[in-house]
Amino acid sequence: MKWLSEFKKFAMRGNVVDMAVGIIIGAAFGKIVSSLVSDVIMPPIGVLLGGVDFSNLAVTIKHASGDTPAVVIAYGKFLQTIIDFIIIAFSIFALVKFMNALKSKAETAAETAEAAKPAEPTKEEQLLTEIRDLLKDKKQ
């Protein structure tokens, strides 16, 4: 039972739950980007390159014979995966850069608001002010 309770404690920590949510969202984001690349970006690129469909690009090492399938190197699918990766990496870079810019603006605004406040006098200054006031009252 101790092992089960330790696992429950581990699984319910905030970092693990946040990581799980990130992985699930990342998988969904990957599907969106894959669709964007294969359905939106690659067709115009294929037309520009003379109707080439990257997913069908392959080199046949050994042709099919009987029930044995052909042995091929599907480098078109590999190119597609590389393009997917570059777009995903750029999207994440842009998102992180945007979030850092927002964070920087918020920190700058907080620093500006903090600098606009007059500084509280130190205890020594307060004490000296009281002594000064007492001395003024004594002279009068």
Secondary structure, 3 states (H helix, E strand, C coil): CHHHHHHHHHHCCHHHHHHHHHHHHHHHHHHHHHHHHHHHHHHHHHHHCCCCCHHHCCEEEECCECCECCEEECHHHHHHHHHHHHHHHHHHHHHHHHHHHHHHHHHHHHHHHHHHCCCCCCHHHHHHHHHHHHHHHHHC
